[in-house]
């Protein structure tokens, strides 16, 4: 009877330790994600530039960034940038994926050529389409993460 009591006590102790360890691991993971997200939002991490090719009127939309991981765990990132028309047909797209080790940064560059037919008097026609950026950030061997989709521009659909 005493042996069963010791086994039960040990099992309860091991279960509690596993629960506490799980909570600590997820707390560190969420800290890692939110410190990275805070770095992106508050810093001058992302630069979006538009360059016009004077010879043919095409535009080149470029996204340059150097995100930094100030957390304790490595982070994997996937960024997808698209220009779509109002019927959700892709006009231009580019994407990249990479890992950022804890305490380091990683430069990235995406370029989207936009044809002259989508460009009006010196700029994009707001009623011709929109830009969509999908940012996926994962940590803890891709077990914890989030995806954010941002759409900019676009006109009214009837």
Phi and psi restraints in degrees (value plus and minus 20) as a CYANA .aco file:
   2 UNK   PHI     -87.9   -47.9
   2 UNK   PSI     -52.7   -12.7
   3 UNK   PHI     -87.4   -47.4
   3 UNK   PSI     -62.0   -22.0
   4 UNK   PHI     -83.8   -43.8
   4 UNK   PSI     -57.1   -17.1
   5 UNK   PHI     -85.1   -45.1
   5 UNK   PSI     -60.1   -20.1
   6 UNK   PHI     -86.7   -46.7
   6 UNK   PSI     -59.5   -19.5
   7 UNK   PHI     -84.9   -44.9
   7 UNK   PSI     -62.1   -22.1
   8 UNK   PHI     -84.6   -44.6
   8 UNK   PSI     -62.9   -22.9
   9 UNK   PHI     -83.5   -43.5
   9 UNK   PSI     -62.8   -22.8
  10 UNK   PHI     -84.5   -44.5
  10 UNK   PSI     -60.0   -20.0
  11 UNK   PHI     -83.6   -43.6
  11 UNK   PSI     -63.0   -23.0
  12 UNK   PHI     -82.5   -42.5
  12 UNK   PSI     -63.0   -23.0
  13 UNK   PHI     -83.1   -43.1
  13 UNK   PSI     -65.6   -25.6
  14 UNK   PHI     -82.8   -42.8
  14 UNK   PSI     -59.1   -19.1
  15 UNK   PHI     -84.0   -44.0
  15 UNK   PSI     -63.9   -23.9
  16 UNK   PHI     -84.8   -44.8
  16 UNK   PSI     -61.5   -21.5
  17 UNK   PHI     -81.8   -41.8
  17 UNK   PSI     -62.7   -22.7
  18 UNK   PHI     -83.5   -43.5
  18 UNK   PSI     -59.8   -19.8
  19 UNK   PHI     -85.8   -45.8
  19 UNK   PSI     -65.5   -25.5
  20 UNK   PHI     -83.2   -43.2
  20 UNK   PSI     -62.5   -22.5
  21 UNK   PHI     -82.5   -42.5
  21 UNK   PSI     -61.1   -21.1
  22 UNK   PHI     -82.5   -42.5
  22 UNK   PSI     -63.6   -23.6
  23 UNK   PHI     -83.7   -43.7
  23 UNK   PSI     -61.7   -21.7
  24 UNK   PHI     -84.5   -44.5
  24 UNK   PSI     -63.9   -23.9
  25 UNK   PHI     -82.2   -42.2
  25 UNK   PSI     -64.3   -24.3
  26 UNK   PHI     -89.9   -49.9
  26 UNK   PSI     -54.2   -14.2
  27 UNK   PHI     -83.2   -43.2
  27 UNK   PSI     -63.3   -23.3
  28 UNK   PHI     -84.4   -44.4
  28 UNK   PSI     -59.3   -19.3
  29 UNK   PHI     -82.8   -42.8
  29 UNK   PSI     -66.3   -26.3
  30 UNK   PHI     -87.1   -47.1
  30 UNK   PSI     -57.7   -17.7
  31 UNK   PHI     -79.1   -39.1
  31 UNK   PSI     -63.9   -23.9
  32 UNK   PHI     -79.6   -39.6
  32 UNK   PSI     -67.4   -27.4
  33 UNK   PHI     -84.2   -44.2
  33 UNK   PSI     -66.1   -26.1
  34 UNK   PHI     -93.8   -53.8
  34 UNK   PSI     -49.8    -9.8
  35 UNK   PHI     -89.4   -49.4
  35 UNK   PSI     -56.4   -16.4
  36 UNK   PHI     -86.8   -46.8
  36 UNK   PSI     -65.4   -25.4
  37 UNK   PHI     -82.8   -42.8
  37 UNK   PSI     -60.9   -20.9
  38 UNK   PHI     -83.1   -43.1
  38 UNK   PSI     -56.0   -16.0
  39 UNK   PHI     -85.5   -45.5
  39 UNK   PSI     -59.4   -19.4
  40 UNK   PHI     -87.9   -47.9
  40 UNK   PSI     -65.6   -25.6
  41 UNK   PHI     -90.5   -50.5
  41 UNK   PSI     -62.8   -22.8
  42 UNK   PHI    -108.7   -68.7
  42 UNK   PSI     -44.1    -4.1
  43 UNK   PHI    -108.5   -68.5
  43 UNK   PSI     154.5   194.5
  44 UNK   PHI    -116.2   -76.2
  44 UNK   PSI      38.8    78.8
  45 UNK   PHI    -100.0   -60.0
  45 UNK   PSI     -62.5   -22.5
  46 UNK   PHI    -126.8   -86.8
  46 UNK   PSI     114.1   154.1
  47 UNK   PHI    -144.7  -104.7
  47 UNK   PSI     106.4   146.4
  48 UNK   PHI    -133.5   -93.5
  48 UNK   PSI     100.9   140.9
  49 UNK   PHI    -144.6  -104.6
  49 UNK   PSI     128.0   168.0
  50 UNK   PHI    -145.3  -105.3
  50 UNK   PSI     103.8   143.8
  51 UNK   PHI    -139.2   -99.2
  51 UNK   PSI     112.0   152.0
  52 UNK   PHI    -118.5   -78.5
  52 UNK   PSI     112.1   152.1
  53 UNK   PHI    -105.3   -65.3
  53 UNK   PSI      88.0   128.0
  54 UNK   PHI     -84.6   -44.6
  54 UNK   PSI     -44.9    -4.9
  55 UNK   PHI     -91.3   -51.3
  55 UNK   PSI     -57.2   -17.2
  56 UNK   PHI    -145.6  -105.6
  56 UNK   PSI     -24.8    15.2
  57 UNK   PHI      65.7   105.7
  57 UNK   PSI     -21.5    18.5
  58 UNK   PHI     -89.1   -49.1
  58 UNK   PSI     133.4   173.4
  59 UNK   PHI    -131.2   -91.2
  59 UNK   PSI     130.7   170.7
  60 UNK   PHI    -141.4  -101.4
  60 UNK   PSI      92.9   132.9
  61 UNK   PHI    -115.5   -75.5
  61 UNK   PSI     101.8   141.8
  62 UNK   PHI    -143.9  -103.9
  62 UNK   PSI     118.5   158.5
  63 UNK   PHI    -135.2   -95.2
  63 UNK   PSI     101.0   141.0
  64 UNK   PHI    -142.1  -102.1
  64 UNK   PSI     120.4   160.4
  65 UNK   PHI    -172.7  -132.7
  65 UNK   PSI     141.7   181.7
  66 UNK   PHI    -162.7  -122.7
  66 UNK   PSI      48.3    88.3
  67 UNK   PHI     -86.7   -46.7
  67 UNK   PSI     124.2   164.2
  68 UNK   PHI    -136.4   -96.4
  68 UNK   PSI     119.4   159.4
  69 UNK   PHI    -123.8   -83.8
  69 UNK   PSI      83.9   123.9
  70 UNK   PHI    -112.3   -72.3
  70 UNK   PSI     -14.6    25.4
  71 UNK   PHI    -103.4   -63.4
  71 UNK   PSI    -191.9  -151.9
  72 UNK   PHI    -114.5   -74.5
  72 UNK   PSI     -38.0     2.0
  73 UNK   PHI    -137.3   -97.3
  73 UNK   PSI     137.2   177.2
  74 UNK   PHI     -87.4   -47.4
  74 UNK   PSI     132.8   172.8
  75 UNK   PHI    -146.6  -106.6
  75 UNK   PSI     118.8   158.8
  76 UNK   PHI    -128.0   -88.0
  76 UNK   PSI     117.2   157.2
  77 UNK   PHI    -146.7  -106.7
  77 UNK   PSI     121.4   161.4
  78 UNK   PHI    -151.9  -111.9
  78 UNK   PSI     106.8   146.8
  79 UNK   PHI    -145.0  -105.0
  79 UNK   PSI     110.9   150.9
  80 UNK   PHI    -148.3  -108.3
  80 UNK   PSI     107.1   147.1
  81 UNK   PHI    -140.4  -100.4
  81 UNK   PSI     110.4   150.4
  82 UNK   PHI    -156.3  -116.3
  82 UNK   PSI     129.7   169.7
  83 UNK   PHI    -134.3   -94.3
  83 UNK   PSI     104.1   144.1
  84 UNK   PHI    -144.3  -104.3
  84 UNK   PSI     131.9   171.9
  85 UNK   PHI    -105.4   -65.4
  85 UNK   PSI    -199.9  -159.9
  86 UNK   PHI     -90.2   -50.2
  86 UNK   PSI     -32.7     7.3
  87 UNK   PHI    -116.1   -76.1
  87 UNK   PSI      -5.6    34.4
  88 UNK   PHI      43.6    83.6
  88 UNK   PSI       4.4    44.4
  89 UNK   PHI    -105.1   -65.1
  89 UNK   PSI     115.5   155.5
  90 UNK   PHI     -95.4   -55.4
  90 UNK   PSI     105.4   145.4
  91 UNK   PHI    -112.6   -72.6
  91 UNK   PSI     -63.7   -23.7
  92 UNK   PHI    -172.7  -132.7
  92 UNK   PSI     127.3   167.3
  93 UNK   PHI    -174.0  -134.0
  93 UNK   PSI     134.1   174.1
  94 UNK   PHI    -175.0  -135.0
  94 UNK   PSI     129.6   169.6
  95 UNK   PHI    -171.4  -131.4
  95 UNK   PSI     141.6   181.6
  96 UNK   PHI    -174.3  -134.3
  96 UNK   PSI     135.4   175.4
  97 UNK   PHI    -157.7  -117.7
  97 UNK   PSI     123.6   163.6
  98 UNK   PHI    -183.2  -143.2
  98 UNK   PSI     148.5   188.5
  99 UNK   PHI    -129.9   -89.9
  99 UNK   PSI     125.6   165.6
 100 UNK   PHI    -140.9  -100.9
 100 UNK   PSI      99.5   139.5
 101 UNK   PHI     -89.2   -49.2
 101 UNK   PSI     136.9   176.9
 102 UNK   PHI     -78.0   -38.0
 102 UNK   PSI     110.4   150.4
 103 UNK   PHI      60.0   100.0
 103 UNK   PSI     -10.7    29.3
 104 UNK   PHI    -146.9  -106.9
 104 UNK   PSI     159.7   199.7
 105 UNK   PHI    -152.2  -112.2
 105 UNK   PSI     149.4   189.4
 106 UNK   PHI    -167.3  -127.3
 106 UNK   PSI     101.8   141.8
 107 UNK   PHI     -96.3   -56.3
 107 UNK   PSI     130.4   170.4
 108 UNK   PHI    -164.6  -124.6
 108 UNK   PSI     135.6   175.6
 109 UNK   PHI    -168.1  -128.1
 109 UNK   PSI     108.1   148.1
 110 UNK   PHI    -142.9  -102.9
 110 UNK   PSI     120.6   160.6
 111 UNK   PHI    -150.7  -110.7
 111 UNK   PSI     114.8   154.8
 112 UNK   PHI    -145.2  -105.2
 112 UNK   PSI      92.1   132.1
 113 UNK   PHI     -99.8   -59.8
 113 UNK   PSI     108.5   148.5
 114 UNK   PHI    -132.0   -92.0
 114 UNK   PSI     100.7   140.7
 115 UNK   PHI     -84.0   -44.0
 115 UNK   PSI     133.3   173.3
 116 UNK   PHI     -80.6   -40.6
 116 UNK   PSI     -46.6    -6.6
 117 UNK   PHI     -85.3   -45.3
 117 UNK   PSI     -41.7    -1.7
 118 UNK   PHI    -114.3   -74.3
 118 UNK   PSI     -22.4    17.6
 119 UNK   PHI    -126.4   -86.4
 119 UNK   PSI     107.5   147.5
 120 UNK   PHI    -115.5   -75.5
 120 UNK   PSI    -169.1  -129.1
 121 UNK   PHI     -83.0   -43.0
 121 UNK   PSI      58.3    98.3
 122 UNK   PHI      61.2   101.2
 122 UNK   PSI     -12.8    27.2
 123 UNK   PHI    -183.1  -143.1
 123 UNK   PSI     155.0   195.0
 124 UNK   PHI     -92.6   -52.6
 124 UNK   PSI     122.6   162.6
 125 UNK   PHI     -97.6   -57.6
 125 UNK   PSI      95.5   135.5
 126 UNK   PHI     -80.9   -40.9
 126 UNK   PSI     -47.5    -7.5
 127 UNK   PHI    -112.5   -72.5
 127 UNK   PSI     -12.2    27.8
 128 UNK   PHI    -116.8   -76.8
 128 UNK   PSI     -41.0    -1.0
 129 UNK   PHI     152.6   192.6
 129 UNK   PSI    -186.6  -146.6
 130 UNK   PHI    -171.0  -131.0
 130 UNK   PSI     146.8   186.8
 131 UNK   PHI    -125.3   -85.3
 131 UNK   PSI     119.4   159.4
 132 UNK   PHI    -147.3  -107.3
 132 UNK   PSI     110.1   150.1
 133 UNK   PHI    -141.7  -101.7
 133 UNK   PSI     106.9   146.9
 134 UNK   PHI    -132.3   -92.3
 134 UNK   PSI     100.8   140.8
 135 UNK   PHI    -136.6   -96.6
 135 UNK   PSI     101.4   141.4
 136 UNK   PHI    -137.9   -97.9
 136 UNK   PSI     107.3   147.3
 137 UNK   PHI    -145.8  -105.8
 137 UNK   PSI     108.7   148.7
 138 UNK   PHI    -154.7  -114.7
 138 UNK   PSI     131.3   171.3
 139 UNK   PHI    -165.0  -125.0
 139 UNK   PSI     158.6   198.6
 140 UNK   PHI      33.7    73.7
 140 UNK   PSI      39.6    79.6
 141 UNK   PHI      35.4    75.4
 141 UNK   PSI      19.9    59.9
 142 UNK   PHI      44.5    84.5
 142 UNK   PSI       1.3    41.3
 143 UNK   PHI    -106.7   -66.7
 143 UNK   PSI     -48.1    -8.1
 144 UNK   PHI    -142.9  -102.9
 144 UNK   PSI     113.7   153.7
 145 UNK   PHI     158.9   198.9
 145 UNK   PSI    -194.7  -154.7
 146 UNK   PHI    -170.3  -130.3
 146 UNK   PSI     140.3   180.3
 147 UNK   PHI    -149.0  -109.0
 147 UNK   PSI     113.9   153.9
 148 UNK   PHI    -145.0  -105.0
 148 UNK   PSI     109.8   149.8
 149 UNK   PHI    -134.7   -94.7
 149 UNK   PSI     104.8   144.8
 150 UNK   PHI    -139.1   -99.1
 150 UNK   PSI     110.3   150.3
 151 UNK   PHI    -137.0   -97.0
 151 UNK   PSI     112.6   152.6
 152 UNK   PHI    -147.3  -107.3
 152 UNK   PSI     115.3   155.3
 153 UNK   PHI      67.8   107.8
 153 UNK   PSI    -181.7  -141.7
 154 UNK   PHI      79.2   119.2
 154 UNK   PSI     135.9   175.9
 155 UNK   PHI    -130.0   -90.0
 155 UNK   PSI    -184.8  -144.8
 156 UNK   PHI    -111.9   -71.9
 156 UNK   PSI     117.7   157.7
 157 UNK   PHI    -124.2   -84.2
 157 UNK   PSI     120.6   160.6
